[in-house]
Amino acid sequence: MKNKIRELTDRNNGLSNTKREEKYQQYVRGWVNYFKLADMKGLLAETDKWARRRIRAIYWKQWKRVRTRYRILRKLKLEHWQAIKLANSRCGYWRMVEMLNTVLTKK
């Protein structure tokens, strides 16, 4: 399952966000329906947490410029100093999305 989710949430595959979301939801829905009788609540919670982090990394990569990152973070109701701090960060994608967890929620 994780390998298939890696393929669907690859940052370099060129899919649009709506198409990526559609394929991801279809795959997870099918997987859950196939294994619905098994006890997998913990596994699904862990996988969901990991997949959301990958999706946030996709969005962070799409906002390539500091100006774009700052503007979008401000639209997400982040304070000026916090938006500047995050937008100018030199951390990699995986580390950055850990910090973005409070800004980019499940909604």
Secondary structure as GFF3:
##gff-version 3
##sequence-region A 1 107
A	DSSP	alpha_helix	2	8	.	.	.	ID=ss1
A	DSSP	alpha_helix	17	34	.	.	.	ID=ss2
A	DSSP	alpha_helix	41	62	.	.	.	ID=ss3
A	DSSP	alpha_helix	66	75	.	.	.	ID=ss4
A	DSSP	alpha_helix	80	87	.	.	.	ID=ss5
A	DSSP	alpha_helix	93	99	.	.	.	ID=ss6
A	DSSP	three_ten_helix	100	102	.	.	.	ID=ss7
###
